[in-house]
Amino acid sequence: MTAVNHLFTVCALFAFTSASVPLTWHLTEASSWNAGTCLFIFWSGLSSLVWFVNSIVWDGNIVNWTPAWCDVSTRIAIAAVVGIPASMLAIQRRIYYMVRTSSSNETVNQRRRALAIDLLIGLALPILNMILSVIVQGHRFDILEDVGCYPAIVNTSLTYFLVTLWPIFIGIAALVFTALNLSYARNHRHSLDSWLECTPSQLLTFSSYRRLVILGFSAFVLSFWLSVQDLALQITAGSVAWPGWTVVHADFGRVDQVPRGIWAAGGKDSGLAVELRRWVSVWCALSAFALLGTTREAGERYRAFGRMILRAVGGKSDQRGDGSGDIKR
């Protein structure tokens, strides 16, 4: 099973680095419409980075090397479970209203309001979920061999409302907007092309519009399926009534250290859910690069960057050549 972890390490590193590529120009050309895109790359890339570090530090061991890192990384892992579908909801919702209201000539106040709503959906909701999860956190964290730091959420009736159901409801909302955008792109291609030509941002073309919609659907399939699986596992395991804050947090400082042979054998679905939790983030980050970092516009940016590097190197070479000529004379 160590080979599986090594494969994940390579994939997670590639996912983080590749997702960072389209993020650079989406941030530098940030506008009111692409905040959700930046947030999607942020959550999927950040969680991929976290799982990448964990896969190296806890490869073949369960030693509690860095408790502070585990405190932070488990919070990020919880937030990302909501952040990925929430940022996708922000993307699809924003596109839905933009193309139907022809909002290429938005006022400053309208753009600020749209940005605030996107940040509320894609950033504030995951952070709120992360904070609320502390209520049903039974102890400090778990350390799973190969996987690393893992959230320690107890299975109570309150967990459904504070943790489990959030990504499911958000994912359903994102899917609805994605389906509406797919339908609109199919039935109104001409009017959509006309509107996109008037859009100030060169980032939003029909190709990018279509790719964002596809990205929304692919991200939904994986994250939503995993969230439903978590819900099913919680139901079949038998949640208990909320016993109160004092009981749940009675031994809060405890750290459970679990070898792979134990957590993987905790039931076929349970072990698979743990493994898939980190792979979903990697898949979403890779999907972001595949759909946003391989476009014609992206190719132009790569070529422009390459020319800039060549000019810089060529300029230095010329300067060295001039200097050497002066010495010879």
C-alpha positions as CSV (number, residue, x, y, z in Angstrom):
1,M,0.0,0.0,0.0
2,T,3.0,2.3,0.4
3,A,3.2,2.5,-3.4
4,V,-0.3,4.0,-3.4
5,N,0.8,6.7,-1.1
6,H,3.9,7.4,-3.2
7,L,1.7,7.7,-6.3
8,F,-0.6,10.1,-4.4
9,T,2.4,12.2,-3.3
10,V,3.5,12.7,-7.0
11,C,-0.1,13.5,-8.1
12,A,-0.8,15.9,-5.3
13,L,2.4,17.8,-6.0
14,F,1.6,18.0,-9.7
15,A,-2.0,19.1,-8.9
16,F,-0.9,21.9,-6.6
17,T,1.8,23.3,-9.0
18,S,-0.4,23.0,-12.1
19,A,-3.4,24.6,-10.5
20,S,-1.3,27.5,-9.5
21,V,-0.6,28.3,-13.1
22,P,-4.1,29.5,-14.1
23,L,-4.5,31.1,-10.7
24,T,-1.7,33.6,-11.4
25,W,-3.5,35.3,-14.3
26,H,-7.0,35.0,-12.9
27,L,-5.7,36.9,-9.9
28,T,-3.7,39.5,-11.9
29,E,-6.8,40.1,-14.1
30,A,-9.3,39.7,-11.3
31,S,-12.7,41.0,-12.1
32,S,-16.2,40.8,-10.6
33,W,-16.9,37.5,-12.4
34,N,-13.9,35.3,-11.8
35,A,-13.7,35.4,-8.0
36,G,-15.4,32.0,-7.9
37,T,-12.7,30.6,-10.3
38,C,-9.9,31.9,-8.1
39,L,-11.6,30.4,-5.0
40,F,-12.1,27.0,-6.7
41,I,-8.4,26.9,-7.6
42,F,-7.5,28.1,-4.1
43,W,-9.5,25.5,-2.2
44,S,-8.5,22.5,-4.4
45,G,-4.9,23.6,-4.7
46,L,-4.5,24.4,-1.0
47,S,-6.1,21.1,0.1
48,S,-3.9,19.2,-2.4
49,L,-0.8,20.9,-0.8
50,V,-2.0,19.9,2.7
51,W,-2.5,16.3,1.7
52,F,0.8,16.3,-0.2
53,V,2.7,17.4,2.9
54,N,0.8,14.9,5.0
55,S,1.7,12.0,2.6
56,I,5.4,12.8,3.0
57,V,5.6,13.4,6.7
58,W,3.4,10.4,7.7
59,D,4.6,8.0,5.0
60,G,4.7,4.7,6.8
61,N,4.5,6.1,10.3
62,I,2.0,7.5,12.8
63,V,4.3,9.7,14.9
64,N,2.9,12.9,16.1
65,W,5.6,15.0,14.6
66,T,4.0,18.4,14.4
67,P,0.8,18.9,16.4
68,A,0.5,22.6,15.4
69,W,0.5,21.6,11.7
70,C,-2.2,19.0,12.3
71,D,-4.4,21.6,14.1
72,V,-4.2,23.9,11.0
73,S,-4.3,21.2,8.3
74,T,-7.4,19.5,9.7
75,R,-9.2,22.8,9.7
76,I,-8.2,23.4,6.1
77,A,-9.4,19.9,5.1
78,I,-12.8,20.5,6.7
79,A,-13.2,23.9,5.0
80,A,-12.1,22.6,1.6
81,V,-14.9,20.0,1.7
82,V,-17.4,22.9,1.6
83,G,-15.1,25.3,-0.2
84,I,-14.8,23.3,-3.4
85,P,-18.5,22.9,-4.1
86,A,-19.2,26.4,-2.7
87,S,-16.7,28.1,-5.1
88,M,-18.2,26.1,-7.9
89,L,-21.7,27.4,-6.9
90,A,-20.3,30.9,-7.0
91,I,-18.9,30.4,-10.5
92,Q,-22.1,28.9,-12.0
93,R,-24.4,31.4,-10.2
94,R,-22.3,34.3,-11.4
95,I,-22.3,33.1,-15.0
96,Y,-26.0,32.4,-14.9
97,Y,-26.9,36.0,-14.0
98,M,-24.2,37.6,-16.2
99,V,-25.3,36.0,-19.5
100,R,-29.0,36.6,-18.8
101,T,-28.7,40.2,-17.7
102,S,-26.0,41.1,-20.3
103,S,-24.0,42.6,-17.4
104,S,-20.9,43.5,-19.5
105,N,-21.5,47.2,-18.5
106,E,-21.9,46.8,-14.8
107,T,-21.5,49.8,-12.5
108,V,-18.8,49.8,-9.9
109,N,-21.3,49.2,-7.1
110,Q,-22.8,46.2,-9.0
111,R,-19.4,44.7,-9.5
112,R,-18.6,45.2,-5.8
113,R,-21.9,43.6,-4.8
114,A,-21.3,40.6,-7.1
115,L,-17.8,40.2,-5.7
116,A,-19.1,40.3,-2.1
117,I,-21.7,37.7,-2.8
118,D,-19.1,35.4,-4.4
119,L,-16.8,35.8,-1.4
120,L,-19.7,35.1,0.9
121,I,-20.5,31.9,-0.9
122,G,-17.0,30.6,-1.7
123,L,-15.0,31.9,1.3
124,A,-17.3,32.8,4.2
125,L,-19.4,29.6,4.1
126,P,-16.4,27.2,4.3
127,I,-14.9,29.2,7.1
128,L,-18.2,29.2,9.0
129,N,-18.5,25.4,8.5
130,M,-14.9,25.0,9.7
131,I,-15.8,27.0,12.9
132,L,-19.0,25.1,13.6
133,S,-17.3,21.7,13.2
134,V,-15.4,22.3,16.4
135,I,-18.7,21.8,18.2
136,V,-18.8,18.1,17.1
137,Q,-15.0,17.6,17.2
138,G,-14.5,14.7,19.7
139,H,-10.7,15.1,20.2
140,R,-7.8,17.1,18.8
141,F,-7.2,15.1,15.7
142,D,-6.3,11.7,14.3
143,I,-3.1,10.6,12.6
144,L,-3.6,8.0,10.0
145,E,-0.6,6.2,8.5
146,D,0.2,7.6,5.0
147,V,-2.8,9.9,5.1
148,G,-1.6,12.1,8.0
149,C,-3.6,14.5,10.1
150,Y,-7.3,13.8,9.9
151,P,-10.3,15.5,11.5
152,A,-11.9,13.8,14.5
153,I,-15.6,14.4,14.1
154,V,-18.0,12.5,16.3
155,N,-21.1,10.8,14.8
156,T,-23.9,12.6,16.5
157,S,-27.3,13.9,15.3
158,L,-26.0,17.5,15.4
159,T,-23.1,16.5,13.0
160,Y,-25.6,16.2,10.2
161,F,-26.5,19.9,10.4
162,L,-23.2,21.3,11.3
163,V,-20.9,19.3,9.0
164,T,-22.3,16.5,6.8
165,L,-25.2,18.2,4.9
166,W,-23.5,21.4,3.9
167,P,-21.5,20.2,0.9
168,I,-24.6,18.1,-0.3
169,F,-27.0,21.1,-0.3
170,I,-24.4,23.4,-1.8
171,G,-23.5,20.8,-4.4
172,I,-27.2,20.4,-5.5
173,A,-27.5,24.2,-5.9
174,A,-24.3,24.3,-8.0
175,L,-25.6,21.4,-10.1
176,V,-28.9,23.3,-10.8
177,F,-27.0,26.4,-12.0
178,T,-24.6,24.2,-14.0
179,A,-27.5,22.5,-15.8
180,L,-29.2,25.9,-16.5
181,N,-25.9,27.2,-18.0
182,L,-25.5,24.1,-20.1
183,S,-29.0,24.5,-21.4
184,Y,-28.5,28.2,-22.2
185,A,-25.2,27.6,-24.0
186,R,-26.9,24.9,-26.2
187,N,-30.0,26.9,-27.0
188,H,-28.6,30.5,-27.2
189,R,-25.2,30.0,-28.8
190,H,-25.6,33.0,-31.1
191,S,-26.8,35.5,-28.5
192,L,-24.1,34.2,-26.1
193,D,-21.4,34.7,-28.6
194,S,-22.6,38.3,-29.3
195,W,-22.6,39.1,-25.6
196,L,-19.2,37.6,-24.9
197,E,-17.7,39.8,-27.7
198,C,-18.8,42.8,-25.7
199,T,-17.4,41.6,-22.4
200,P,-14.4,43.7,-21.3
201,S,-12.5,40.7,-19.8
202,Q,-10.7,38.6,-22.3
203,L,-10.7,35.8,-19.8
204,L,-14.4,35.1,-20.5
205,T,-14.8,33.7,-23.9
206,F,-17.2,31.0,-25.2
207,S,-14.5,28.4,-24.8
208,S,-13.8,29.5,-21.1
209,Y,-17.6,29.7,-20.5
210,R,-18.0,26.1,-21.7
211,R,-15.0,24.9,-19.8
212,L,-16.2,26.4,-16.6
213,V,-19.6,24.7,-17.0
214,I,-17.8,21.4,-17.6
215,L,-15.6,22.0,-14.6
216,G,-18.6,22.6,-12.5
217,F,-20.2,19.3,-13.5
218,S,-17.0,17.2,-13.0
219,A,-16.3,18.8,-9.6
220,F,-19.9,18.2,-8.6
221,V,-19.9,14.5,-9.5
222,L,-16.9,13.7,-7.3
223,S,-17.4,16.0,-4.3
224,F,-21.1,15.4,-4.2
225,W,-20.8,11.6,-4.5
226,L,-18.2,11.6,-1.7
227,S,-20.4,13.8,0.6
228,V,-23.4,11.5,0.0
229,Q,-21.1,8.5,0.8
230,D,-20.1,10.2,4.1
231,L,-23.8,10.7,4.9
232,A,-24.6,7.1,4.2
233,L,-21.7,5.9,6.4
234,Q,-22.8,8.2,9.2
235,I,-26.4,6.8,9.0
236,T,-25.4,3.2,8.8
237,A,-22.9,3.6,11.7
238,G,-25.7,4.8,13.9
239,S,-25.4,8.4,15.1
240,V,-26.1,9.1,18.8
241,A,-28.1,12.0,20.2
242,W,-26.1,15.1,21.0
243,P,-24.8,14.4,24.5
244,G,-23.7,18.0,25.2
245,W,-20.5,20.0,24.8
246,T,-18.9,18.7,28.1
247,V,-19.3,15.0,27.1
248,V,-18.1,15.4,23.5
249,H,-15.0,17.5,24.6
250,A,-14.2,15.5,27.8
251,D,-10.9,14.2,26.3
252,F,-10.4,16.9,23.7
253,G,-6.5,16.9,23.8
254,R,-6.3,13.2,22.8
255,V,-4.6,12.3,19.5
256,D,-5.5,8.9,18.0
257,Q,-2.7,7.3,16.0
258,V,-4.0,4.7,13.6
259,P,-1.9,2.4,11.3
260,R,-3.0,1.9,7.8
261,G,-3.9,-1.7,8.4
262,I,-6.5,-0.6,11.0
263,W,-8.2,2.4,9.3
264,A,-8.2,0.7,5.9
265,A,-9.8,-2.4,7.4
266,G,-12.5,-0.4,9.2
267,G,-14.9,-1.5,6.5
268,K,-14.6,-1.4,2.7
269,D,-16.5,1.8,2.3
270,S,-15.0,3.5,5.3
271,G,-11.4,2.9,4.2
272,L,-12.3,3.9,0.6
273,A,-13.9,7.1,1.9
274,V,-10.7,8.1,3.8
275,E,-8.6,7.5,0.7
276,L,-10.9,9.2,-1.7
277,R,-11.2,12.3,0.6
278,R,-7.7,13.4,-0.4
279,W,-7.9,12.2,-4.0
280,V,-10.9,14.4,-4.7
281,S,-9.0,17.5,-3.9
282,V,-6.2,16.4,-6.3
283,W,-8.7,15.6,-9.0
284,C,-10.4,19.0,-8.7
285,A,-7.0,20.8,-8.9
286,L,-6.0,18.8,-11.9
287,S,-9.4,19.5,-13.5
288,A,-8.9,23.2,-13.0
289,F,-5.6,23.1,-14.8
290,A,-6.9,20.8,-17.6
291,L,-9.9,23.1,-18.3
292,L,-8.4,26.5,-17.6
293,G,-4.7,26.1,-18.1
294,T,-4.8,24.4,-21.5
295,T,-6.9,26.8,-23.5
296,R,-5.8,28.8,-26.5
297,E,-5.6,31.9,-24.3
298,A,-3.4,30.0,-21.8
299,G,-1.1,28.9,-24.7
300,E,-0.7,32.6,-25.7
301,R,0.3,33.4,-22.1
302,Y,2.8,30.6,-22.0
303,R,4.4,31.8,-25.2
304,A,4.4,35.4,-24.0
305,F,6.1,34.2,-20.8
306,G,8.6,32.2,-22.8
307,R,9.4,35.2,-25.0
308,M,9.9,37.3,-21.9
309,I,12.4,34.8,-20.5
310,L,14.3,34.6,-23.8
311,R,14.5,38.4,-24.0
312,A,15.8,38.5,-20.4
313,V,18.4,35.8,-21.1
314,G,19.3,37.4,-24.4
315,G,19.7,40.8,-22.9
316,K,22.1,39.4,-20.3
317,S,24.1,37.6,-23.0
318,D,24.4,40.8,-25.1
319,Q,25.6,42.7,-22.1
320,R,28.2,40.1,-21.4
321,G,29.2,40.1,-25.0
322,D,29.6,43.9,-25.1
323,G,31.7,43.8,-22.0
324,S,34.0,41.1,-23.3
325,G,34.5,43.1,-26.5
326,D,35.6,46.2,-24.6
327,I,38.2,44.1,-22.7
328,K,39.6,42.7,-25.9
329,R,40.0,46.2,-27.4
